[in-house]
Amino acid sequence: MFTGIVKETGKIKEIGRKSEDYILTVEVSKGFLKDVKEGDSISVDGVCLTVEKVWESFMRFYALSQSAEKTIIRFYSKNDEVNLEKSMRIDDRFGGHMILGHVDTTGYVKRIIKPNRNKLEIEIDVGSKFSKYLVENDSISVNGISLTIKSVFENSFVLNIIPETIKITNLKNLNVGERVNVEINQITKSIYKFLKEKNNV
């Protein structure tokens, strides 16, 4: 499980294919790798992946085709910046919200507003299938980052990104039309399912 508090990014240094699956090599700081070992779970842009190998300043992941086709993994290019988060420890602070690393869908960036150099407003469209889960002031994960929904439209939601998040994550690199990983708040989905079954709607 993850909290969506991204503290570091890495770079895609190699993308390989094994049949329909993907093999990703990510370059990170040696500090990040200090307590990372093979078999650990790491959130890569919000996708929970298992570390296959660790060496020097690199991690290698094996991503099944099911994960790749449901996420932005299939769009990765060499040197793309990715958000990284280690799995939560029992004694960690819980600064964001519960994120499983099971991406629900990819949304596309519909609009970007930069009122000034220290503020970023992004509108993301998730389509009609997932818009029913969008709630103002609710938490949502975008590329593995725990964020708060500012406002909701028909099939999209707006985020206000604070300077610290802009600096630390890859959101600053986004362009209109680009795809992002979106994981809906698990509590929101559970409540929706409960109410739907209760009211038979």
Secondary structure as the mmCIF struct_conf table of DSSP 4:
data_model
#
loop_
_struct_conf.conf_type_id
_struct_conf.id
_struct_conf.beg_label_comp_id
_struct_conf.beg_label_asym_id
_struct_conf.beg_label_seq_id
_struct_conf.end_label_comp_id
_struct_conf.end_label_asym_id
_struct_conf.end_label_seq_id
STRN STRN1 PHE A 2 PHE A 2
BEND BEND1 GLY A 4 GLY A 4
STRN STRN2 GLU A 8 LYS A 18
TURN_TY1_P TURN_TY1_P1 SER A 19 GLU A 20
STRN STRN3 ASP A 21 GLU A 27
TURN_TY1_P TURN_TY1_P2 LYS A 30 GLY A 31
HELX_RH_3T_P HELX_RH_3T_P1 PHE A 32 ASP A 35
TURN_TY1_P TURN_TY1_P3 GLU A 38 GLY A 39
STRN STRN4 SER A 41 VAL A 44
TURN_TY1_P TURN_TY1_P4 ASP A 45 GLY A 46
STRN STRN5 VAL A 47 TRP A 55
TURN_TY1_P TURN_TY1_P5 GLU A 56 SER A 57
STRN STRN6 PHE A 58 ALA A 63
HELX_RH_AL_P HELX_RH_AL_P1 SER A 65 LYS A 70
BEND BEND2 THR A 71 THR A 71
HELX_RH_3T_P HELX_RH_3T_P2 ILE A 72 PHE A 75
TURN_TY1_P TURN_TY1_P6 LYS A 78 ASN A 79
STRN STRN7 GLU A 81 LYS A 86
HELX_LH_PP_P HELX_LH_PP_P1 SER A 87 ARG A 89
TURN_TY1_P TURN_TY1_P7 ILE A 90 ASP A 91
BEND BEND3 ASP A 92 ASP A 92
BEND BEND4 GLY A 96 GLY A 96
STRN STRN8 ILE A 99 ILE A 99
BEND BEND5 GLY A 101 GLY A 101
STRN STRN9 THR A 105 ASN A 116
TURN_TY1_P TURN_TY1_P8 ARG A 117 ASN A 118
STRN STRN10 LYS A 119 ASP A 125
HELX_RH_AL_P HELX_RH_AL_P2 SER A 128 SER A 131
TURN_TY1_P TURN_TY1_P9 LYS A 132 TYR A 133
TURN_TY1_P TURN_TY1_P10 GLU A 136 ASN A 137
STRN STRN11 SER A 139 VAL A 142
TURN_TY1_P TURN_TY1_P11 ASN A 143 GLY A 144
STRN STRN12 ILE A 145 VAL A 152
BEND BEND6 GLU A 154 ASN A 155
STRN STRN13 SER A 156 ILE A 161
HELX_RH_AL_P HELX_RH_AL_P3 PRO A 163 ILE A 168
BEND BEND7 THR A 169 THR A 169
HELX_RH_3T_P HELX_RH_3T_P3 ASN A 170 ASN A 173
TURN_TY1_P TURN_TY1_P12 VAL A 176 GLY A 177
STRN STRN14 ARG A 179 ILE A 184
HELX_RH_AL_P HELX_RH_AL_P4 GLN A 186 ASN A 199
TURN_TY1_P TURN_TY1_P13 ASN A 200 ASN A 200
#
